[in-house]
C-alpha cells in the first residue's frame, strides 16, 4: 500500500533549482532559541551546485508569523524563536575548504552531501511500484542509495503511521497534520540527515509536499499554515528533485478497485477530498518547475523507472 505523508512529463528548470517556492517558505523564522539536537548549530542544507557555479545563498526565512493555532490563526503573545540553520549546501565531490583555525594553505576536503529525492502523487498512482523497481535499478552503488517512506521510516515514526492510517480511528484535521509533522521530524533526524551527511542518496516515498496537498488543500488547513508547522520538523531539508506521478481520476479508481488490500483511513475519505488533494499537487508542480518533475503515471512501470533512475544518476554525478 502506498506510504503517504499527506502531504506527459515536465521539464526541469535549472535556474529555479535551490530557489523554489518550497525552499523560500520552508525555513522557521529567525532567532536564537528552538528545538535542540540535530537541528542545532548546523548550516543550511537547501540546494546543490555544480562545477564553477556560484554556491546557492541560504534559503530565505518564513514570514514573521506567530505559532499556528487552530484554523491556521496565529497565537498572540511572544513568537517562539527559531533554531539555527541546518548543515550547509552541497559541495561538488572533493571541493576543499580551509580548516578552522588554520592557515589557508592547509585545506581539508569536505564530504559531499548526497542528493535527496522524493516521490509524490495521489493514492494508487504507482509510487510504491516505482520505488520497488528503483531499488533493483540502483542496487550496489557506492555511496549507496537509501530508500524510505512517509509516514514511517524510523521506529517512533512507524508507530505514528499506525495511528494515522488506522481506518477505525477518527481525528481532527490539525491532529492529523501535527502527527504527520512529528513522524517527519523523527525520520529527518534519525535517518535522512545522517545519511545525506555521509554522502548517501536518499529516496523518500512522500515528504512535505504530501502534507501540503493532503492537509493544506485536502483538509482545508492552508498550504502556508502546513508549511509553517513543518518548518520545525524539516528545518532546511528540501528535496533536490521531486517526481510527481500524475494520473487521472478514472485510472486511479480502476486501480483502487483492483487492489486486494483493504483501504486505510486516508484512502477512505472520498473523491471530493482527493480532488482537492490533486489540485494541491498541481499547484505545487506549477509553482516549482525547477524541483518538481511531472511524470505520466499511466506509462509502463519499466519506462518510468528508467527515467527516474537516469535522473538520480545525473544528480549523483553532480
PyMOL commands that set and color helices and strands:
alter all, ss='L'
color gray80, all
select helices_A, chain A and resi 14-16+21-26+37-39+70-72+127-137+155-165+173-197+208-218+223-234+249-258+271-287+301-317
alter helices_A, ss='H'
color red, helices_A
select strands_A, chain A and resi 96-98+107-109+116-121+145-149+201-205+241-246+292-296
alter strands_A, ss='S'
color yellow, strands_A
deselect
rebuild
show_as cartoon
